[in-house]
């Protein structure tokens, strides 16, 4: 396939690309993946439970299992997850769509709050989901914060020596959360979108656990950073927000030793992720980095109702991986 992404003129604007990634219109039409979906609750260790949906291929041999990780304040039912999952399922792949703690309809499963630093529970959940594949190859795909999780999971897998993952795809990954937060707070459209979703989640969490949480002051804050500052000071041991952000950021040589074949896809015009973060990243030989001029955040859409550019890339990458395994 063509390794460059060149959207038509009417789809070039980064805001439009970003909006199209999440707009409900792209869910339109039948989705056999949803019809095949089975609800799972995964034991992520230490009493933590994460939820997800497993959609196996039933009428033919599976090409592999694709585990999909959504972005912050997204869910297993986010448009970009459903669109990508539908495309992969249509082409013969089992799909597992994971929800992080407090995302989707899962706020009741755990008393504790979600933090992006909770890598271990996501890592354990991905490992459990991978066991559903029996002997088929397993692929991990992450979007935005999910892209960050996917890269950290690839790095975390080094500690085990072995991993069920054959390929990792990271789309618009957050590398420096401190900068990304400033980008969101400085963009009225993005700020309104994210702050509305986060405040709704916190309000629901408070209603479920009223003896543990009172978010009144947090909900009165006007920025993501302001809300984060207050939450961290009240409910965590982090000395400040910058320390928290550094705890899950990806910098410098953090990806230099990854051994799992990994693909990173980002865009110069991403309104959330500064492109200079990728210029300073030292990557292992196992990593392919695609930096496109256009694409927005999680976008890379060249047809409103068709597959995204990265969907087609995944099929190419996964089929090559399968061919190499059989060789």
KACORRA-V88985 format. One record per residue. N is the residue number from 1. RES is the residue in one letter. PSI is psi as a letter, one per 30 degrees, with the letter a starting at -180 (* if undefined). BURIAL is # if it has 24 or more other ideal C-beta (glycine too) atoms within 12 Angstrom, else .. D_FIRST is the distance of its C-alpha to the first C-alpha in Angstrom with 2 decimals. Layout:
N/RES/PSI/BURIAL/D_FIRST  N/RES/PSI/BURIAL/D_FIRST
//
This chain:
1/X/l/./0.00  2/X/k/./3.81  3/X/f/./6.14  4/X/l/./8.87  5/X/j/#/10.48  6/X/i/./12.72  7/X/l/#/14.85  8/X/l/./17.31  9/X/e/./20.70  10/X/f/./22.49  11/X/g/#/20.23  12/X/f/#/20.21  13/X/k/./23.36  14/X/e/#/23.03  15/X/e/#/25.79  16/X/e/#/24.21  17/X/e/#/20.89  18/X/e/#/23.12  19/X/e/#/25.26  20/X/e/#/22.54  21/X/f/#/21.34  22/X/f/#/24.85  23/X/k/#/26.21  24/X/f/./27.50  25/X/e/./26.05  26/X/f/#/22.67  27/X/f/#/24.64  28/X/k/./25.80  29/X/l/./25.76  30/X/l/./26.32  31/X/j/#/25.06  32/X/f/#/25.80  33/X/e/#/24.98  34/X/e/#/28.04  35/X/e/./30.17  36/X/f/#/29.52  37/X/k/#/30.13  38/X/k/./32.96  39/X/k/./34.64  40/X/k/#/35.15  41/X/k/./37.27  42/X/k/#/36.40  43/X/j/./39.02  44/X/g/#/37.66  45/X/l/./40.87  46/X/h/./44.11  47/X/g/./44.49  48/X/k/#/41.28  49/X/k/#/39.52  50/X/k/#/36.01  51/X/l/#/34.73  52/X/l/#/31.49  53/X/k/#/30.13  54/X/k/#/28.82  55/X/j/#/27.03  56/X/l/#/26.85  57/X/k/#/25.31  58/X/f/./28.44  59/X/g/./27.83  60/X/l/./25.59  61/X/k/./24.79  62/X/k/#/22.78  63/X/f/#/19.44  64/X/l/#/20.69  65/X/k/#/22.13  66/X/k/#/20.37  67/X/k/#/22.95  68/X/k/#/22.40  69/X/k/#/24.48  70/X/l/#/25.32  71/X/l/#/26.56  72/X/k/#/30.21  73/X/g/#/32.27  74/X/a/#/29.41  75/X/l/#/29.57  76/X/f/#/28.02  77/X/g/#/28.22  78/X/k/#/26.48  79/X/e/#/24.18  80/X/e/#/21.02  81/X/e/#/22.01  82/X/e/#/22.81  83/X/e/#/19.72  84/X/e/#/17.39  85/X/e/#/19.82  86/X/e/#/20.03  87/X/e/#/16.31  88/X/e/#/16.39  89/X/e/#/19.75  90/X/e/#/18.70  91/X/g/#/16.19  92/X/g/#/19.05  93/X/k/#/19.50  94/X/k/#/22.88  95/X/k/#/22.99  96/X/k/#/25.67  97/X/j/#/26.18  98/X/k/#/28.67  99/X/k/#/31.21  100/X/l/#/32.74  101/X/k/#/36.48  102/X/g/#/37.80  103/X/l/#/34.54  104/X/a/#/34.20  105/X/h/./37.36  106/X/g/#/38.31  107/X/f/#/40.79  108/X/f/./43.62  109/X/f/#/42.30  110/X/k/#/43.29  111/X/e/./46.12  112/X/l/./44.41  113/X/l/#/42.11  114/X/k/#/38.40  115/X/k/#/37.52  116/X/f/#/34.16  117/X/f/#/35.92  118/X/i/#/36.25  119/X/e/#/33.51  120/X/e/./35.43  121/X/e/#/35.75  122/X/e/#/32.03  123/X/e/#/31.37  124/X/e/#/33.91  125/X/e/#/32.56  126/X/e/#/29.02  127/X/e/#/30.73  128/X/e/#/32.67  129/X/e/#/29.74  130/X/f/#/27.93  131/X/f/./30.95  132/X/f/#/30.21  133/X/f/#/27.36  134/X/c/./29.92  135/X/g/./28.01  136/X/l/#/24.43  137/X/l/#/21.99  138/X/k/#/22.13  139/X/k/#/19.50  140/X/k/#/20.67  141/X/k/#/19.10  142/X/k/#/21.17  143/X/k/#/21.38  144/X/c/#/23.67  145/X/e/#/26.77  146/X/e/#/24.93  147/X/e/#/22.40  148/X/e/#/25.56  149/X/e/#/26.93  150/X/e/#/23.82  151/X/e/#/24.05  152/X/e/#/27.79  153/X/e/#/27.49  154/X/e/#/25.25  155/X/e/#/28.00  156/X/f/#/30.78  157/X/f/#/29.51  158/X/e/./30.62  159/X/f/./34.17  160/X/f/./33.95  161/X/e/./32.67  162/X/l/./30.51  163/X/k/#/28.03  164/X/f/#/26.59  165/X/k/#/23.29  166/X/e/#/20.41  167/X/k/#/17.85  168/X/k/#/18.55  169/X/k/#/16.41  170/X/j/#/18.43  171/X/k/#/17.71  172/X/h/#/20.13  173/X/k/#/22.59  174/X/k/#/26.19  175/X/e/#/27.31  176/X/j/#/30.68  177/X/f/#/32.25  178/X/e/#/35.17  179/X/e/#/33.13  180/X/e/#/31.04  181/X/e/#/34.36  182/X/e/#/35.68  183/X/e/#/32.60  184/X/e/#/33.16  185/X/f/#/36.92  186/X/f/./36.52  187/X/j/#/34.37  188/X/e/./36.68  189/X/e/./33.98  190/X/e/#/32.29  191/X/e/#/35.75  192/X/e/./37.08  193/X/e/#/34.13  194/X/e/#/34.29  195/X/e/#/38.04  196/X/e/./38.71  197/X/e/#/36.57  198/X/e/#/38.05  199/X/e/#/41.60  200/X/e/./41.20  201/X/e/#/40.09  202/X/e/#/43.01  203/X/e/./45.44  204/X/e/#/44.46  205/X/e/#/44.79  206/X/e/#/48.23  207/X/e/./49.36  208/X/e/./48.36  209/X/i/./50.07  210/X/f/./52.78  211/X/f/./54.87  212/X/e/./52.08  213/X/k/#/50.54  214/X/j/./51.84  215/X/g/#/49.07  216/X/e/./51.28  217/X/e/./51.10  218/X/e/#/47.37  219/X/f/#/46.67  220/X/f/./48.70  221/X/l/#/46.42  222/X/f/./44.30  223/X/l/#/41.38  224/X/e/#/39.00  225/X/e/#/40.58  226/X/e/#/44.04  227/X/e/#/43.37  228/X/e/#/41.78  229/X/e/#/44.78  230/X/e/#/47.27  231/X/e/#/45.51  232/X/e/#/45.11  233/X/f/./48.69  234/X/e/./50.08  235/X/g/#/48.13  236/X/l/./46.74  237/X/g/./48.02  238/X/k/./45.58  239/X/f/./47.77  240/X/l/./45.52  241/X/e/#/42.18  242/X/e/./40.69  243/X/e/./41.49  244/X/e/#/39.76  245/X/e/#/36.59  246/X/f/./36.59  247/X/f/#/36.93  248/X/g/#/33.40  249/X/l/#/31.69  250/X/j/#/29.23  251/X/l/#/30.29  252/X/c/./30.31  253/X/g/./29.96  254/X/f/#/29.58  255/X/g/#/26.13  256/X/f/./26.99  257/X/g/./27.88  258/X/k/#/25.20  259/X/f/#/24.33  260/X/k/#/21.98  261/X/k/#/18.24  262/X/k/#/17.54  263/X/k/#/14.90  264/X/k/#/16.48  265/X/k/#/15.06  266/X/l/#/17.57  267/X/k/#/18.43  268/X/e/#/21.12  269/X/g/#/22.60  270/X/k/#/22.97  271/X/f/#/26.58  272/X/e/#/27.35  273/X/j/#/25.91  274/X/k/#/26.99  275/X/f/#/24.27  276/X/f/./26.90  277/X/e/#/26.93  278/X/f/#/23.63  279/X/f/./24.94  280/X/g/./27.77  281/X/k/#/25.84  282/X/j/./26.06  283/X/l/#/23.25  284/X/l/#/23.35  285/X/f/./21.23  286/X/f/#/19.69  287/X/k/#/18.16  288/X/k/#/14.88  289/X/j/#/15.76  290/X/j/#/13.56  291/X/j/#/16.07  292/X/l/#/15.07  293/X/e/./17.81  294/X/l/#/17.59  295/X/f/#/17.18  296/X/b/#/20.76  297/X/j/#/21.67  298/X/g/#/19.55  299/X/c/#/18.02  300/X/h/#/14.52  301/X/k/#/15.15  302/X/g/#/14.16  303/X/k/./16.15  304/X/e/#/19.49  305/X/f/./19.51  306/X/a/./15.87  307/X/l/#/13.67  308/X/l/#/12.91  309/X/e/#/9.70  310/X/f/#/10.74  311/X/e/#/11.36  312/X/e/#/7.88  313/X/e/#/7.29  314/X/e/#/10.59  315/X/e/#/9.97  316/X/e/./7.49  317/X/e/#/10.23  318/X/e/#/13.05  319/X/e/#/12.41  320/X/e/./12.20  321/X/e/#/15.33  322/X/e/#/17.02  323/X/e/./16.50  324/X/e/./17.99  325/X/e/./20.82  326/X/f/./21.70  327/X/*/./21.69
//
